Amino acid sequence: MISVGTIESNDCLINIQKHKEFQIVFINEKENPYAKHIKNLIQNYCKEHKNTNVLIEINDKGALDFCILARLKTALERLEK
């Protein structure tokens, strides 16, 4: 499993691993009003870049979209190495 990011304010922690299908698990989803938007952001990025066999866990602490995508991109690159 690859981990990228932190659980500090305005950041997110992304854990990613290879999986038999695409799946997103959102930590503290009920507490985050932007959970649906963030899931869509991650799903669209992964679909564009043909990353379909991954399990992604995200713990968001108020990260903006560009931060989430940067963490996701880094995690996916590390997973491929």
N, CA, C and O of each residue as an XYZ file, in Angstrom:
324
protein
N       0.847     -1.176      0.000
C       0.000      0.000      0.000
C       0.894      1.242      0.000
O       1.895      1.303      0.714
N       0.520      2.212     -0.801
C       1.235      3.481     -0.911
C       0.419      4.546     -0.179
O      -0.796      4.630     -0.354
N       1.086      5.351      0.633
C       0.442      6.464      1.333
C       1.097      7.772      0.914
O       2.321      7.880      0.848
N       0.256      8.763      0.633
C       0.739     10.079      0.222
C      -0.101     11.134      0.929
O      -1.326     11.019      0.991
N       0.556     12.160      1.462
C      -0.154     13.256      2.102
C      -0.108     13.175      3.612
O       0.616     12.363      4.190
N      -0.900     14.037      4.242
C      -0.966     14.097      5.696
C      -2.416     14.259      6.132
O      -3.318     14.425      5.311
N      -2.614     14.205      7.439
C      -3.961     14.487      7.973
C      -3.970     15.848      8.670
O      -4.740     16.094      9.598
N      -3.087     16.720      8.187
C      -3.063     18.095      8.678
C      -4.204     18.876      8.028
O      -4.753     18.459      7.009
N      -4.546     19.992      8.618
C      -5.587     20.853      8.074
C      -5.232     21.289      6.660
O      -4.073     21.590      6.378
N      -6.212     21.326      5.773
C      -6.071     21.726      4.364
C      -5.247     20.754      3.536
O      -4.657     21.152      2.532
N      -5.193     19.502      3.931
C      -4.474     18.467      3.194
C      -5.348     17.218      3.172
O      -6.466     17.222      3.685
N      -4.832     16.164      2.578
C      -5.528     14.886      2.580
C      -4.501     13.767      2.593
O      -3.365     13.943      2.154
N      -4.909     12.633      3.093
C      -4.070     11.446      3.092
C      -4.711     10.449      2.146
O      -5.880     10.094      2.299
N      -3.946     10.003      1.176
C      -4.440      9.018      0.215
C      -3.625      7.740      0.373
O      -2.396      7.757      0.303
N      -4.325      6.644      0.584
C      -3.732      5.307      0.582
C      -4.232      4.614     -0.670
O      -5.422      4.670     -0.981
N      -3.332      3.959     -1.391
C      -3.721      3.331     -2.654
C      -3.018      1.982     -2.789
O      -1.870      1.814     -2.379
N      -3.727      1.043     -3.366
C      -3.150     -0.266     -3.643
C      -3.847     -0.873     -4.846
O      -4.968     -0.502     -5.195
N      -3.155     -1.815     -5.471
C      -3.767     -2.526     -6.600
C      -4.934     -3.356     -6.076
O      -4.903     -3.863     -4.954
N      -5.967     -3.485     -6.915
C      -7.190     -4.163     -6.498
C      -7.825     -4.783     -7.731
O      -7.498     -4.408     -8.857
N      -8.724     -5.721     -7.524
C      -9.370     -6.397     -8.656
C     -10.342     -5.495     -9.402
O     -10.695     -5.780    -10.546
N     -10.785     -4.393     -8.759
C     -11.699     -3.444     -9.398
C     -11.435     -2.053     -8.838
O     -10.696     -1.892     -7.867
N     -12.042     -1.063     -9.456
C     -11.885      0.311     -8.989
C     -12.803      0.539     -7.797
O     -13.992      0.225     -7.847
N     -12.235      1.094     -6.715
C     -13.040      1.363     -5.533
C     -12.462      2.556     -4.783
O     -11.245      2.692     -4.663
N     -13.341      3.419     -4.279
C     -12.940      4.554     -3.456
C     -13.591      4.395     -2.090
O     -14.800      4.189     -1.987
N     -12.785      4.493     -1.051
C     -13.288      4.467      0.326
C     -12.963      5.819      0.930
O     -11.802      6.226      0.972
N     -13.984      6.511      1.394
C     -13.812      7.841      1.957
C     -13.897      7.737      3.473
O     -14.917      7.308      4.012
N     -12.828      8.127      4.164
C     -12.805      8.141      5.618
C     -13.574      9.379      6.094
O     -13.361     10.474      5.573
N     -14.439      9.221      7.051
C     -15.243     10.323      7.611
C     -16.153     10.968      6.560
O     -16.339     12.185      6.547
N     -16.708     10.143      5.692
C     -17.558     10.649      4.605
C     -18.752     11.433      5.120
O     -19.103     12.467      4.551
N     -19.375     10.964      6.177
C     -20.583     11.620      6.691
C     -20.297     13.018      7.242
O     -21.186     13.868      7.292
N     -19.048     13.246      7.653
C     -18.669     14.541      8.207
C     -18.226     15.529      7.135
O     -18.062     16.713      7.428
N     -18.030     15.074      5.905
C     -17.476     15.919      4.857
C     -18.542     16.257      3.822
O     -18.994     15.376      3.091
N     -18.950     17.528      3.751
C     -19.990     17.904      2.782
C     -19.528     17.818      1.324
O     -20.355     17.860      0.412
N     -18.225     17.699      1.099
C     -17.683     17.650     -0.260
C     -17.290     16.243     -0.693
O     -16.643     16.074     -1.726
N     -17.667     15.247      0.071
C     -17.257     13.866     -0.207
C     -17.668     13.422     -1.612
O     -16.866     12.813     -2.320
N     -18.882     13.712     -2.021
C     -19.347     13.301     -3.350
C     -18.524     13.976     -4.445
O     -18.135     13.334     -5.421
N     -18.264     15.259     -4.281
C     -17.455     15.995     -5.265
C     -16.047     15.393     -5.357
O     -15.519     15.204     -6.453
N     -15.446     15.097     -4.207
C     -14.089     14.553     -4.181
C     -14.052     13.170     -4.816
O     -13.120     12.855     -5.556
N     -15.047     12.346     -4.536
C     -15.113     11.019     -5.164
C     -15.205     11.146     -6.674
O     -14.529     10.415     -7.398
N     -16.036     12.067     -7.160
C     -16.167     12.286     -8.606
C     -14.855     12.781     -9.204
O     -14.468     12.351    -10.290
N     -14.172     13.679     -8.507
C     -12.885     14.193     -8.965
C     -11.876     13.057     -9.127
O     -11.191     12.971    -10.147
N     -11.786     12.192     -8.128
C     -10.859     11.062     -8.157
C     -11.247     10.072     -9.247
O     -10.393      9.591     -9.991
N     -12.531      9.771     -9.337
C     -13.002      8.804    -10.334
C     -12.730      9.302    -11.749
O     -12.277      8.535    -12.599
N     -12.999     10.561    -12.007
C     -12.764     11.121    -13.343
C     -11.278     11.113    -13.698
O     -10.913     10.791    -14.828
N     -10.429     11.462    -12.748
C      -8.985     11.446    -13.009
C      -8.515     10.032    -13.327
O      -7.774      9.813    -14.286
N      -8.949      9.086    -12.521
C      -8.521      7.695    -12.731
C      -9.040      7.143    -14.059
O      -8.342      6.395    -14.743
N     -10.254      7.514    -14.410
C     -10.825      7.057    -15.680
C     -10.042      7.642    -16.859
O      -9.748      6.933    -17.822
N      -9.709      8.919    -16.787
C      -8.931      9.568    -17.843
C      -7.563      8.921    -18.029
O      -7.063      8.822    -19.150
N      -6.970      8.487    -16.944
C      -5.617      7.933    -16.984
C      -5.598      6.404    -16.930
O      -4.555      5.787    -16.714
N      -6.767      5.812    -17.129
C      -6.917      4.356    -17.248
C      -6.355      3.588    -16.039
O      -5.694      2.560    -16.183
N      -6.642      4.122    -14.848
C      -6.307      3.438    -13.606
C      -7.591      2.820    -13.063
O      -8.297      3.432    -12.261
N      -7.885      1.601    -13.508
C      -9.175      1.000    -13.183
C      -9.097     -0.116    -12.152
O     -10.135     -0.576    -11.676
N      -7.919     -0.557    -11.798
C      -7.782     -1.655    -10.836
C      -7.051     -1.188     -9.589
O      -5.980     -1.693     -9.254
N      -7.647     -0.214     -8.905
C      -7.047      0.316     -7.689
C      -8.095      0.504     -6.602
O      -9.269      0.751     -6.878
N      -7.647      0.382     -5.377
C      -8.449      0.705     -4.199
C      -7.846      1.967     -3.614
O      -6.664      1.994     -3.268
N      -8.654      3.012     -3.502
C      -8.188      4.301     -3.003
C      -8.938      4.640     -1.733
O     -10.169      4.673     -1.711
N      -8.178      4.892     -0.670
C      -8.749      5.381      0.583
C      -8.322      6.831      0.719
O      -7.147      7.157      0.551
N      -9.283      7.705      1.026
C      -8.939      9.117      1.190
C      -9.476      9.630      2.515
O     -10.631      9.400      2.874
N      -8.612     10.328      3.226
C      -8.978     11.004      4.465
C      -8.744     12.487      4.209
O      -7.610     12.963      4.266
N      -9.814     13.206      3.928
C      -9.726     14.617      3.546
C      -9.861     15.504      4.771
O     -10.728     15.298      5.620
N      -8.989     16.488      4.842
C      -9.022     17.467      5.927
C      -9.150     18.879      5.373
O      -8.556     19.821      5.898
N      -9.932     19.016      4.304
C     -10.184     20.328      3.724
C      -9.279     20.690      2.564
O      -9.093     21.869      2.265
N      -8.716     19.688      1.908
C      -7.826     19.948      0.770
C      -8.616     20.481     -0.424
O      -9.759     20.088     -0.659
N      -7.992     21.370     -1.160
C      -8.587     21.867     -2.398
C      -8.339     20.854     -3.512
O      -7.497     19.966     -3.385
N      -9.087     21.004     -4.603
C      -9.007     20.039     -5.705
C      -7.587     19.827     -6.213
O      -7.179     18.688     -6.442
N      -6.829     20.902     -6.393
C      -5.473     20.749     -6.945
C      -4.588     19.941     -6.001
O      -3.711     19.207     -6.457
N      -4.804     20.064     -4.708
C      -4.023     19.304     -3.732
C      -4.401     17.825     -3.785
O      -3.529     16.957     -3.753
N      -5.686     17.545     -3.864
C      -6.171     16.155     -3.953
C      -5.612     15.492     -5.203
O      -5.137     14.358     -5.150
N      -5.667     16.194     -6.321
C      -5.162     15.622     -7.574
C      -3.648     15.430     -7.536
O      -3.138     14.449     -8.077
N      -2.935     16.341     -6.912
C      -1.484     16.181     -6.801
C      -1.143     14.963     -5.954
O      -0.240     14.199     -6.298
N      -1.857     14.777     -4.850
C      -1.629     13.611     -3.992
C      -1.979     12.326     -4.750
O      -1.244     11.340     -4.685
N      -3.093     12.348     -5.458
C      -3.529     11.166     -6.210
C      -2.522     10.814     -7.304
O      -2.152      9.650     -7.463
N      -2.085     11.815     -8.051
C      -1.114     11.578     -9.123
C       0.178     10.984     -8.571
O       0.721     10.040     -9.145
N       0.662     11.519     -7.485
C       1.881     11.009     -6.859
C       1.697      9.568     -6.400
O       2.570      8.726     -6.607
N       0.556      9.290     -5.775
C       0.279      7.930     -5.296
C       0.230      6.946     -6.459
O       0.794      5.856     -6.367
N      -0.427      7.312     -7.538
C      -0.522      6.425     -8.701
C       0.845      6.192     -9.337
O       1.151      5.074     -9.752
N       1.669      7.236     -9.416
C       3.015      7.088     -9.976
C       3.858      6.156     -9.119
O       4.592      5.321     -9.647
N       3.760      6.290     -7.809
C       4.523      5.413     -6.905
C       4.028      3.970     -6.977
O       4.815      3.030     -6.863
N       2.741      3.806     -7.164
C       2.169      2.463     -7.254
C       2.676      1.738     -8.492
O       2.845      0.519     -8.462
N       2.923      2.464     -9.580
C       3.375      1.866    -10.828
C       4.846      1.482    -10.822
O       5.283      0.708    -11.674
N       5.617      2.009     -9.878
C       7.066      1.716     -9.825
C       7.330      0.339     -9.271
O       8.486     -0.069     -9.156
